[in-house]
Amino acid sequence: MKWEWVLFGGGYYILALAFLYIAKVTFDIITPYSLKEEVVDKENPAVSLALTGYLGGVMAVLSGIFIGGNGAVEAPLDAARFFSDLQSMSLFAFAGMAALALAGIVSDRIIMPHFSVANELTEHRNLGVGFMTAATYIGSGIVIAGGLHGSADPRGFVIAFVLGQIFLVGFAFIYRLLSIKDALPQLGQRRNTAVGIAWGGATIAYAIVLMAGLGYGDNSADGWELRLIHFIYYAVLGIILLPISRWVGARFFIYGTHLNVKIIQHGSVGAASIKAGLSILSALALVFSF
């Protein structure tokens, strides 16, 4: 291993941590509540979950930048390359923070429109809403990372963000229709933490599938045509197979237990964690199989 890789690799690592700190400050600015007051003084776990999800989404975007060809991989490293990468990383990192802020608005206004997300997080310390908010941020970041795969460029970033929001919103409606019909009342009125965990896990799972769909081809015109075809293919495949996989998993792996009954009627965090885990594992199996 050449010393340049160790030196510059350490530099990229420090930059990633610095961007996470900037993301924390950004989150404090864009939200209507004080992080210090909620997280430190009041020890509010719901706000802590939302913050962690936002940071996770930013890190997903940063990972997409590295994988996309702007990180410490492949080409020889020198000071000029490092500072060139720094400019690219800065551009996409700040764009990612702004995009995730917009994703939060989409989540508040469209995915969870029946109540004030900020009020649920702060006044009621609603863990279910915290989990779902975190999942929205992480899922949006994962899809953006898929758009940056191969070569990080602004077009891939914008296309991935727009498509991600459209399909994640569509998935939320389908999830409420096919899985937990009263998911919004469960979250906002009954403050059912288990519903937030299960729904959040399904959201991240679907984002993984969408990311895989954007990972094919390059950034040429023909490459993007191929990527969009694969994206639609995976998006439809995920809608069909993820619910089936969760149902099979619940029936055959959990001793025939109906997880939704446990989640909705009993608020079982254990059942919700299993359902969320099955969703994510099913998404990984789908991605590696097709």
C-alpha positions as a LaTeX table, in Angstrom:
\begin{tabular}{lrrr}
\hline
Residue & $x$ (\AA) & $y$ (\AA) & $z$ (\AA) \\
\hline
Met1 & 0.00 & 0.00 & 0.00 \\
Lys2 & 1.43 & 3.35 & $-1.02$ \\
Trp3 & 1.69 & 6.05 & 1.62 \\
Glu4 & $-0.23$ & 8.43 & $-0.65$ \\
Trp5 & $-3.34$ & 6.28 & $-0.33$ \\
Val6 & $-3.07$ & 6.33 & 3.46 \\
Leu7 & $-2.49$ & 10.09 & 3.56 \\
Phe8 & $-5.21$ & 11.09 & 1.14 \\
Gly9 & $-7.58$ & 8.38 & 2.38 \\
Gly10 & $-7.28$ & 9.94 & 5.83 \\
Gly11 & $-8.01$ & 13.29 & 4.26 \\
Tyr12 & $-11.20$ & 12.02 & 2.66 \\
Tyr13 & $-12.25$ & 10.46 & 5.96 \\
Ile14 & $-11.74$ & 13.72 & 7.83 \\
Leu15 & $-13.67$ & 15.58 & 5.12 \\
Ala16 & $-16.58$ & 13.18 & 5.44 \\
Leu17 & $-16.71$ & 13.76 & 9.20 \\
Ala18 & $-16.50$ & 17.52 & 8.65 \\
Phe19 & $-19.44$ & 17.38 & 6.26 \\
Leu20 & $-21.42$ & 15.42 & 8.84 \\
Tyr21 & $-20.83$ & 18.21 & 11.35 \\
Ile22 & $-21.92$ & 20.79 & 8.78 \\
Ala23 & $-25.01$ & 18.65 & 8.12 \\
Lys24 & $-25.82$ & 18.73 & 11.84 \\
Val25 & $-25.60$ & 22.52 & 11.85 \\
Thr26 & $-27.70$ & 22.66 & 8.68 \\
Phe27 & $-30.38$ & 20.45 & 10.25 \\
Asp28 & $-30.48$ & 22.75 & 13.25 \\
Ile29 & $-31.05$ & 25.71 & 10.93 \\
Ile30 & $-33.76$ & 24.17 & 8.71 \\
Thr31 & $-35.86$ & 22.72 & 11.55 \\
Pro32 & $-38.20$ & 24.86 & 13.69 \\
Tyr33 & $-36.75$ & 23.57 & 16.95 \\
Ser34 & $-33.39$ & 23.81 & 18.70 \\
Leu35 & $-31.29$ & 20.68 & 18.58 \\
Lys36 & $-29.46$ & 21.62 & 21.76 \\
Glu37 & $-32.71$ & 22.10 & 23.62 \\
Glu38 & $-34.39$ & 18.96 & 22.31 \\
Val39 & $-31.45$ & 16.54 & 22.16 \\
Val40 & $-29.23$ & 17.73 & 25.02 \\
Asp41 & $-31.51$ & 19.49 & 27.50 \\
Lys42 & $-34.73$ & 17.50 & 27.04 \\
Glu43 & $-33.04$ & 14.26 & 25.83 \\
Asn44 & $-35.75$ & 13.87 & 23.21 \\
Pro45 & $-35.27$ & 10.49 & 21.45 \\
Ala46 & $-37.67$ & 11.32 & 18.59 \\
Val47 & $-35.69$ & 14.38 & 17.51 \\
Ser48 & $-32.48$ & 12.39 & 17.94 \\
Leu49 & $-33.85$ & 9.79 & 15.51 \\
Ala50 & $-34.74$ & 12.46 & 12.95 \\
Leu51 & $-31.26$ & 14.00 & 13.23 \\
Thr52 & $-29.58$ & 10.61 & 12.88 \\
Gly53 & $-31.65$ & 9.88 & 9.79 \\
Tyr54 & $-30.66$ & 13.21 & 8.22 \\
Leu55 & $-26.98$ & 12.52 & 8.91 \\
Gly56 & $-27.43$ & 9.01 & 7.51 \\
Gly57 & $-28.93$ & 10.43 & 4.33 \\
Val58 & $-26.02$ & 12.85 & 3.92 \\
Met59 & $-23.54$ & 10.02 & 4.44 \\
Ala60 & $-25.36$ & 7.97 & 1.81 \\
Val61 & $-24.92$ & 10.85 & $-0.65$ \\
Leu62 & $-21.23$ & 11.13 & 0.26 \\
Ser63 & $-20.85$ & 7.38 & $-0.30$ \\
Gly64 & $-22.39$ & 7.80 & $-3.72$ \\
Ile65 & $-19.81$ & 10.47 & $-4.50$ \\
Phe66 & $-16.93$ & 8.16 & $-3.59$ \\
Ile67 & $-18.38$ & 5.20 & $-5.48$ \\
Gly68 & $-19.24$ & 7.48 & $-8.39$ \\
Gly69 & $-15.61$ & 8.17 & $-9.10$ \\
Asn70 & $-14.82$ & 11.26 & $-7.08$ \\
Gly71 & $-13.43$ & 9.51 & $-4.05$ \\
Ala72 & $-10.09$ & 7.94 & $-3.26$ \\
Val73 & $-10.33$ & 5.15 & $-5.81$ \\
Glu74 & $-8.74$ & 4.17 & $-9.10$ \\
Ala75 & $-6.76$ & 7.11 & $-10.56$ \\
Pro76 & $-3.36$ & 8.05 & $-9.07$ \\
Leu77 & $-3.58$ & 10.41 & $-6.14$ \\
Asp78 & $-1.78$ & 13.68 & $-5.76$ \\
Ala79 & $-2.50$ & 17.09 & $-4.27$ \\
Ala80 & $-4.17$ & 18.36 & $-7.45$ \\
Arg81 & $-6.47$ & 15.32 & $-7.55$ \\
Phe82 & $-7.30$ & 15.71 & $-3.86$ \\
Phe83 & $-8.31$ & 19.37 & $-4.15$ \\
Ser84 & $-10.27$ & 18.65 & $-7.33$ \\
Asp85 & $-12.15$ & 15.95 & $-5.45$ \\
Leu86 & $-12.66$ & 18.34 & $-2.55$ \\
Gln87 & $-14.49$ & 20.78 & $-4.83$ \\
Ser88 & $-16.70$ & 18.02 & $-6.20$ \\
Met89 & $-17.39$ & 16.61 & $-2.75$ \\
Ser90 & $-18.31$ & 20.04 & $-1.43$ \\
Leu91 & $-20.71$ & 20.70 & $-4.30$ \\
Phe92 & $-22.57$ & 17.41 & $-3.92$ \\
Ala93 & $-22.45$ & 17.40 & $-0.12$ \\
Phe94 & $-24.16$ & 20.79 & 0.12 \\
Ala95 & $-26.55$ & 19.86 & $-2.69$ \\
Gly96 & $-27.35$ & 16.68 & $-0.77$ \\
Met97 & $-28.12$ & 18.62 & 2.40 \\
Ala98 & $-30.48$ & 20.88 & 0.47 \\
Ala99 & $-32.10$ & 17.94 & $-1.31$ \\
Leu100 & $-32.71$ & 16.12 & 1.98 \\
Ala101 & $-34.26$ & 19.27 & 3.41 \\
Leu102 & $-36.69$ & 19.20 & 0.47 \\
Ala103 & $-37.27$ & 15.48 & 1.07 \\
Gly104 & $-38.24$ & 16.37 & 4.64 \\
Ile105 & $-40.82$ & 18.84 & 3.33 \\
Val106 & $-42.20$ & 16.19 & 0.95 \\
Ser107 & $-42.44$ & 13.78 & 3.87 \\
Asp108 & $-44.22$ & 16.35 & 6.07 \\
Arg109 & $-46.67$ & 17.59 & 3.44 \\
Ile110 & $-47.37$ & 14.47 & 1.35 \\
Ile111 & $-46.28$ & 11.26 & 3.09 \\
Met112 & $-47.41$ & 12.27 & 6.61 \\
Pro113 & $-49.85$ & 15.14 & 5.94 \\
His114 & $-52.42$ & 14.53 & 8.70 \\
Phe115 & $-50.35$ & 15.98 & 11.52 \\
Ser116 & $-47.43$ & 18.31 & 12.20 \\
Val117 & $-44.25$ & 16.25 & 12.13 \\
Ala118 & $-42.31$ & 18.88 & 14.07 \\
Asn119 & $-45.00$ & 19.02 & 16.74 \\
Glu120 & $-45.10$ & 15.23 & 17.05 \\
Leu121 & $-41.33$ & 15.09 & 17.39 \\
Thr122 & $-41.04$ & 17.86 & 19.97 \\
Glu123 & $-44.27$ & 18.09 & 21.95 \\
His124 & $-45.17$ & 14.39 & 21.97 \\
Arg125 & $-41.70$ & 12.86 & 21.53 \\
Asn126 & $-43.32$ & 10.54 & 19.00 \\
Leu127 & $-40.83$ & 7.76 & 18.27 \\
Gly128 & $-42.91$ & 6.33 & 15.43 \\
Val129 & $-42.76$ & 9.63 & 13.56 \\
Gly130 & $-39.07$ & 9.85 & 14.45 \\
Phe131 & $-38.36$ & 6.48 & 12.86 \\
Met132 & $-40.38$ & 7.33 & 9.76 \\
Thr133 & $-38.74$ & 10.74 & 9.37 \\
Ala134 & $-35.29$ & 9.18 & 9.69 \\
Ala135 & $-36.19$ & 6.53 & 7.11 \\
Thr136 & $-37.33$ & 9.19 & 4.65 \\
Tyr137 & $-34.00$ & 10.99 & 4.91 \\
Ile138 & $-31.96$ & 7.79 & 4.65 \\
Gly139 & $-34.06$ & 6.44 & 1.77 \\
Ser140 & $-33.74$ & 9.68 & $-0.19$ \\
Gly141 & $-29.97$ & 9.69 & 0.32 \\
Ile142 & $-29.70$ & 6.07 & $-0.81$ \\
Val143 & $-31.55$ & 6.78 & $-4.07$ \\
Ile144 & $-29.38$ & 9.84 & $-4.76$ \\
Ala145 & $-26.31$ & 7.65 & $-4.20$ \\
Gly146 & $-27.61$ & 5.33 & $-6.91$ \\
Gly147 & $-27.87$ & 8.24 & $-9.33$ \\
Leu148 & $-24.23$ & 9.15 & $-8.64$ \\
His149 & $-23.03$ & 5.61 & $-9.34$ \\
Gly150 & $-20.50$ & 5.33 & $-12.16$ \\
Ser151 & $-19.73$ & 9.03 & $-12.36$ \\
Ala152 & $-20.95$ & 11.73 & $-10.03$ \\
Asp153 & $-22.49$ & 14.54 & $-12.07$ \\
Pro154 & $-25.27$ & 17.08 & $-11.48$ \\
Arg155 & $-27.66$ & 15.48 & $-13.96$ \\
Gly156 & $-27.52$ & 12.13 & $-12.18$ \\
Phe157 & $-28.04$ & 13.87 & $-8.85$ \\
Val158 & $-31.14$ & 15.76 & $-9.97$ \\
Ile159 & $-32.71$ & 12.84 & $-11.83$ \\
Ala160 & $-32.17$ & 10.51 & $-8.89$ \\
Phe161 & $-33.62$ & 12.97 & $-6.40$ \\
Val162 & $-36.74$ & 13.73 & $-8.45$ \\
Leu163 & $-37.41$ & 10.09 & $-9.33$ \\
Gly164 & $-36.70$ & 9.05 & $-5.77$ \\
Gln165 & $-39.24$ & 11.45 & $-4.31$ \\
Ile166 & $-41.91$ & 10.49 & $-6.84$ \\
Phe167 & $-41.53$ & 6.76 & $-6.26$ \\
Leu168 & $-41.05$ & 6.97 & $-2.49$ \\
Val169 & $-44.27$ & 8.98 & $-2.23$ \\
Gly170 & $-46.03$ & 6.45 & $-4.46$ \\
Phe171 & $-44.66$ & 3.62 & $-2.35$ \\
Ala172 & $-45.99$ & 5.28 & 0.81 \\
Phe173 & $-49.52$ & 5.32 & $-0.63$ \\
Ile174 & $-49.23$ & 1.69 & $-1.77$ \\
Tyr175 & $-47.85$ & 0.65 & 1.63 \\
Arg176 & $-50.81$ & 2.23 & 3.41 \\
Leu177 & $-53.16$ & 0.53 & 0.96 \\
Leu178 & $-51.68$ & $-2.99$ & 1.09 \\
Ser179 & $-49.93$ & $-3.27$ & 4.43 \\
Ile180 & $-51.16$ & $-0.97$ & 7.21 \\
Lys181 & $-54.27$ & 0.87 & 6.04 \\
Asp182 & $-54.51$ & 3.17 & 9.06 \\
Ala183 & $-50.78$ & 3.89 & 9.27 \\
Leu184 & $-51.27$ & 7.67 & 9.57 \\
Pro185 & $-53.79$ & 7.52 & 12.46 \\
Gln186 & $-51.58$ & 4.93 & 14.12 \\
Leu187 & $-48.62$ & 7.30 & 13.90 \\
Gly188 & $-50.27$ & 10.62 & 14.61 \\
Gln189 & $-53.16$ & 9.81 & 16.95 \\
Arg190 & $-52.18$ & 6.60 & 18.70 \\
Arg191 & $-48.45$ & 7.35 & 18.48 \\
Asn192 & $-47.69$ & 3.75 & 17.71 \\
Thr193 & $-43.90$ & 3.40 & 17.61 \\
Ala194 & $-44.14$ & $-0.06$ & 16.05 \\
Val195 & $-45.91$ & 1.29 & 12.95 \\
Gly196 & $-43.13$ & 3.85 & 12.42 \\
Ile197 & $-40.46$ & 1.15 & 12.66 \\
Ala198 & $-42.22$ & $-1.18$ & 10.22 \\
Trp199 & $-43.07$ & 1.57 & 7.72 \\
Gly200 & $-39.61$ & 3.10 & 8.00 \\
Gly201 & $-37.96$ & $-0.27$ & 7.35 \\
Ala202 & $-40.12$ & $-0.79$ & 4.26 \\
Thr203 & $-39.21$ & 2.70 & 3.01 \\
Ile204 & $-35.48$ & 2.04 & 3.32 \\
Ala205 & $-35.94$ & $-1.35$ & 1.66 \\
Tyr206 & $-37.68$ & 0.17 & $-1.34$ \\
Ala207 & $-35.00$ & 2.86 & $-1.57$ \\
Ile208 & $-32.35$ & 0.13 & $-1.79$ \\
Val209 & $-34.24$ & $-1.40$ & $-4.72$ \\
Leu210 & $-34.53$ & 1.99 & $-6.45$ \\
Met211 & $-30.82$ & 2.60 & $-5.94$ \\
Ala212 & $-30.02$ & $-0.69$ & $-7.64$ \\
Gly213 & $-32.16$ & 0.29 & $-10.60$ \\
Leu214 & $-30.14$ & 3.49 & $-11.09$ \\
Gly215 & $-26.83$ & 1.67 & $-10.83$ \\
Tyr216 & $-26.74$ & 0.41 & $-14.41$ \\
Gly217 & $-25.10$ & 2.15 & $-17.37$ \\
Asp218 & $-23.14$ & 5.37 & $-17.54$ \\
Asn219 & $-23.98$ & 9.06 & $-17.92$ \\
Ser220 & $-24.19$ & 9.10 & $-21.71$ \\
Ala221 & $-27.55$ & 9.53 & $-23.41$ \\
Asp222 & $-27.72$ & 5.81 & $-24.17$ \\
Gly223 & $-26.48$ & 5.01 & $-20.70$ \\
Trp224 & $-29.24$ & 7.03 & $-19.05$ \\
Glu225 & $-31.86$ & 5.42 & $-21.26$ \\
Leu226 & $-30.65$ & 2.04 & $-19.99$ \\
Arg227 & $-30.57$ & 3.29 & $-16.40$ \\
Leu228 & $-34.15$ & 4.57 & $-16.58$ \\
Ile229 & $-35.36$ & 1.28 & $-18.05$ \\
His230 & $-33.68$ & $-0.61$ & $-15.22$ \\
Phe231 & $-35.03$ & 1.88 & $-12.71$ \\
Ile232 & $-38.64$ & 1.30 & $-13.78$ \\
Tyr233 & $-38.03$ & $-2.44$ & $-13.85$ \\
Tyr234 & $-36.69$ & $-2.49$ & $-10.30$ \\
Ala235 & $-39.33$ & $-0.04$ & $-9.06$ \\
Val236 & $-42.14$ & $-2.31$ & $-10.27$ \\
Leu237 & $-40.33$ & $-5.44$ & $-9.11$ \\
Gly238 & $-39.95$ & $-3.96$ & $-5.64$ \\
Ile239 & $-43.64$ & $-3.06$ & $-5.41$ \\
Ile240 & $-44.57$ & $-6.66$ & $-6.26$ \\
Leu241 & $-41.95$ & $-8.74$ & $-4.49$ \\
Leu242 & $-41.26$ & $-6.84$ & $-1.26$ \\
Pro243 & $-44.79$ & $-7.32$ & 0.16 \\
Ile244 & $-44.76$ & $-10.98$ & $-0.88$ \\
Ser245 & $-41.37$ & $-11.52$ & 0.75 \\
Arg246 & $-42.54$ & $-9.88$ & 3.98 \\
Trp247 & $-45.68$ & $-12.02$ & 4.04 \\
Val248 & $-43.76$ & $-15.25$ & 3.40 \\
Gly249 & $-41.19$ & $-14.31$ & 6.01 \\
Ala250 & $-43.86$ & $-13.58$ & 8.61 \\
Arg251 & $-45.68$ & $-16.84$ & 7.92 \\
Phe252 & $-42.77$ & $-19.25$ & 7.73 \\
Phe253 & $-40.03$ & $-17.67$ & 9.84 \\
Ile254 & $-42.06$ & $-16.32$ & 12.76 \\
Tyr255 & $-44.17$ & $-19.39$ & 13.59 \\
Gly256 & $-47.21$ & $-18.26$ & 11.59 \\
Thr257 & $-47.55$ & $-15.02$ & 13.56 \\
His258 & $-49.52$ & $-12.25$ & 11.87 \\
Leu259 & $-47.07$ & $-9.40$ & 12.37 \\
Asn260 & $-49.57$ & $-6.67$ & 11.48 \\
Val261 & $-51.85$ & $-7.74$ & 14.31 \\
Lys262 & $-48.97$ & $-7.54$ & 16.76 \\
Ile263 & $-47.90$ & $-4.16$ & 15.37 \\
Ile264 & $-51.31$ & $-2.48$ & 15.11 \\
Gln265 & $-53.19$ & $-3.93$ & 18.05 \\
His266 & $-50.36$ & $-4.51$ & 20.50 \\
Gly267 & $-47.81$ & $-1.94$ & 19.36 \\
Ser268 & $-45.15$ & $-4.65$ & 19.39 \\
Val269 & $-41.75$ & $-3.11$ & 18.73 \\
Gly270 & $-40.31$ & $-6.62$ & 18.43 \\
Ala271 & $-42.74$ & $-7.59$ & 15.67 \\
Ala272 & $-42.12$ & $-4.26$ & 13.92 \\
Ser273 & $-38.36$ & $-4.75$ & 14.09 \\
Ile274 & $-38.73$ & $-8.20$ & 12.52 \\
Lys275 & $-40.97$ & $-6.81$ & 9.78 \\
Ala276 & $-38.56$ & $-3.94$ & 9.07 \\
Gly277 & $-35.64$ & $-6.36$ & 9.02 \\
Leu278 & $-37.45$ & $-8.71$ & 6.66 \\
Ser279 & $-38.19$ & $-5.79$ & 4.35 \\
Ile280 & $-34.54$ & $-4.72$ & 4.15 \\
Leu281 & $-33.21$ & $-8.27$ & 3.83 \\
Ser282 & $-35.76$ & $-9.00$ & 1.11 \\
Ala283 & $-34.63$ & $-5.88$ & $-0.75$ \\
Leu284 & $-31.01$ & $-7.02$ & $-0.58$ \\
Ala285 & $-31.98$ & $-10.48$ & $-1.81$ \\
Leu286 & $-33.93$ & $-8.90$ & $-4.68$ \\
Val287 & $-31.02$ & $-6.64$ & $-5.65$ \\
Phe288 & $-28.51$ & $-9.50$ & $-5.65$ \\
Ser289 & $-30.84$ & $-11.88$ & $-7.50$ \\
Phe290 & $-32.10$ & $-9.78$ & $-10.45$ \\
\hline
\end{tabular}
